[in-house]
Amino acid sequence: MTYVIAQPCIDIKDRACVIECPVDCIYEGNRTLYINPAECVDCHACEPVCPVEAVFYEDDLPQQWAQYKAINAEYFESPTGCRSEPFATGDHPAISALPPQSAWKNDIAVFAIRKEEAADADLWFPL
């Protein structure tokens, strides 16, 4: 079993999950992040840190996003069928075909970026 990144991540790519992943199995496409199922060790570190709740355990994936299990797996398949490097185009074709996601998501992304920067701030010496 593995974790899957679903639709809420598209056009946001917060990257908090990338920072938390102990095995570096999360890769960045142009519009979303992908979890390599061959490298994921099911450690659960990525799921609680996602600010848009886009990371799901494979068995807990909501029905409306069930196709993202295959999308995450196919992203790492070469034409010969073996898992290796991600798509050269930057995203799975199903993700590339989607229209830009809504404006309210952009507000979340700005918050998430500021939250990530705030984690690195030195609270003893405010600016």
C-alpha positions in Angstrom: 0.0 0.0 0.0 1.0 3.6 -0.5 -0.1 7.2 -0.2 -1.6 9.2 -3.1 -1.7 12.9 -3.9 -5.1 13.9 -5.3 -6.8 16.9 -7.0 -6.5 19.5 -4.1 -2.7 19.7 -4.8 -3.1 20.8 -8.4 -1.7 24.3 -9.0 -0.8 24.6 -5.3 2.3 22.4 -4.6 2.8 23.4 -1.0 5.8 21.1 -0.6 5.4 20.5 3.1 5.0 16.8 2.3 8.3 16.8 0.4 10.1 18.3 3.5 8.5 15.7 5.8 9.1 12.6 3.6 12.0 10.6 5.1 12.6 8.6 1.9 12.2 11.4 -0.7 9.5 9.5 -2.7 7.6 12.7 -3.6 8.4 14.3 -6.9 7.3 17.6 -8.3 5.6 18.0 -11.7 4.7 21.4 -13.3 1.3 21.6 -11.6 1.2 19.0 -8.8 3.2 16.6 -6.7 3.4 12.8 -7.2 4.2 10.0 -4.8 6.3 7.1 -6.3 4.5 4.0 -5.1 7.6 1.9 -5.5 9.5 4.1 -3.1 6.8 5.0 -0.5 7.3 3.2 2.8 3.8 4.1 4.2 5.3 6.1 7.1 2.3 8.5 7.3 4.6 11.6 7.6 3.2 13.4 4.5 -0.5 13.2 5.2 -0.9 15.3 8.3 1.3 18.2 7.0 -0.6 18.8 3.8 -2.5 22.1 4.3 -5.1 21.4 1.5 -5.6 17.7 2.6 -4.5 16.3 -0.8 -2.6 13.3 0.6 -4.6 10.1 1.2 -3.8 6.6 2.1 -4.5 4.4 -1.0 -7.5 2.7 0.6 -8.9 6.0 2.0 -8.9 7.9 -1.3 -12.3 9.5 -1.8 -14.3 8.0 -4.7 -14.3 11.3 -6.7 -10.5 11.2 -6.8 -10.0 7.4 -7.3 -8.2 7.9 -10.6 -5.3 9.7 -8.8 -4.1 6.3 -7.6 -3.4 5.3 -11.2 -2.2 8.8 -12.1 0.5 8.7 -9.4 1.6 5.2 -10.4 1.6 5.9 -14.1 3.7 9.1 -13.6 6.7 6.9 -12.9 6.2 4.3 -15.6 8.4 4.4 -18.7 7.1 3.3 -22.1 8.5 -0.2 -21.4 6.4 -0.4 -18.2 9.2 -0.3 -15.6 9.1 2.5 -13.0 11.9 4.9 -13.4 12.2 8.7 -14.0 9.0 10.9 -14.1 7.4 12.1 -17.3 9.7 14.3 -19.3 6.8 16.7 -19.9 6.5 17.5 -16.3 3.0 16.2 -15.6 0.8 13.2 -16.2 -1.3 13.8 -19.3 -4.5 13.8 -17.2 -3.2 16.6 -15.0 -1.9 18.6 -18.0 -5.4 18.4 -19.6 -7.1 19.9 -16.5 -8.1 23.6 -16.6 -6.4 25.9 -14.0 -7.8 25.4 -10.6 -9.9 28.0 -8.8 -8.7 31.3 -7.3 -9.6 30.3 -3.7 -6.8 27.7 -3.9 -4.3 30.4 -4.7 -5.1 32.0 -1.4 -4.3 28.8 0.4 -1.0 28.5 -1.5 0.0 32.0 -0.4 -0.8 31.0 3.2 1.1 27.8 3.0 4.2 29.5 1.6 4.1 32.0 4.4 3.6 29.3 6.9 6.7 27.4 5.5 8.8 30.6 5.7 7.5 31.3 9.2 8.8 27.9 10.3 12.3 29.1 9.5 11.9 32.5 11.2 13.9 33.3 14.4 11.2 34.3 16.9 13.8 35.9 19.3 14.7 38.5 16.7 11.6 39.7 14.9 12.1 41.9 11.8 
